[in-house]
Amino acid sequence: MLRPQLKNLVAYIQEMYQCEAFLPLHEPRFNEREKELVMDCIDSTFVSSVGPYVDQFEKQIADYTGAKYAIATVNGTAALHVSLLLAGVERGSEVITQALSFIATCNAISYCGASPVFVDVDKQTLGLSAESLSDFLSQYAFVKDEQCFNKHTQNRISACVPMHTFGHPCEIDRIKAICEKWCIPLVEDAAESLGSVYQNQHTGTFGLLGAISFNGNKIITAGGGGAIITQDEQLAKKARHLTTTAKVPHKWAFNHDQIGYNYRMPNLNAALLCAQLEKLEVYIQNKRETAQKYQAWCQSNQVAFVSEPPNAASNFWLNAILLKDQAEQQNFLEYANNQGVMTRPAWTLLNTLPMFKDCLAMPQNNAQYLSEHLVNLPSSVR
Ligand SMILES: *Cc1c(COP(=O)(O)O)cnc(C)c1O
């Protein structure tokens, strides 16, 4: 059933966004500055991969996150794919991740010829659960010659990919310690969490590599875009090479020394992103204020709000509430969307999709709970 205050929530959202027409979940915001830099890029004719805006953007993303290196890519999935390859994920291996994530996480694992293994998520952070990871490894893994293997399948466990769900940092320090103990390379899916920090360190910089997305619905966007961040110079060089068709630099000759990918970000997108990046801190502050409004409303109306995890500062990419049961969740989705206020549940759990239903999965109690109770609320910059 739908509690009466949940109808009020829809009215409250419409008022907060001063919106009578359809209100999307997350829309990008551009002004004259984006037009200026994109026009400049067009005038320069350097619109394609590699160009001064790409260099500038990579430098600024590295400076902002505190990563030593950043490599701009065509999208977040490509960033994740190449990060996994560079972490050593090979065909036939297993990659630990969470079922509560966007499909891109598992697609990137699959592009490497590896299979996902699903551990549960944490109810508070919504990200990969350190307990479930620990349980899985104690039950299934052994280490030999500084590599981790699955006792039952004998396959190598080649990486662990936690995701910082809706911008909220997961317990990345604990996860990192567990991965180190078990000799598993850590790759962060930080697609949603640009600007989020855990113990004052940016998400995406804890692992060997981190992947960020600049898709149209993310906190800053180039329509499509992504970035790989890393502290490791060798990995950064390889990432640059592999995403640029593995072309050996030369003034005129086309030589390639391996099978590479056409994954580098076009200069046109980088120009747009340079303008977006100038406003990122303002956006984060604005989104934090929106989250505070939602939280205060939820507190006075006995609705559970997904708040910032401890020891972390979230970018509050997408706000979320937890409803009483699945019936109330469905009724609220129906009501809000009919009123023109876009709301949606979390993704269908990846371990239930036909492509991944036979993959190894730990009990998914928290992921299941969240998929039946959680609703994302409109969270655009106001
Ligand atoms: C957006 C997103 C990605 C990357 O998506 P692209 O659309 O390829 O940029 C990866 N993982 C998660 C969890 C995401 O939300």
The ligand as an ORCA input file, in Angstrom:
! r2SCAN-3c Opt
* xyz 0 1
  C      27.582      4.370    -16.028
  C      28.246      3.157    -15.479
  C      29.315      2.499    -16.137
  C      29.889      2.942    -17.444
  O      28.948      3.239    -18.364
  P      29.200      3.945    -19.769
  O      27.804      4.226    -20.183
  O      29.886      2.950    -20.622
  O      30.021      5.180    -19.588
  C      29.904      1.419    -15.514
  N      29.489      0.990    -14.327
  C      28.480      1.577    -13.658
  C      28.089      1.050    -12.326
  C      27.811      2.674    -14.213
  O      26.807      3.242    -13.547
*
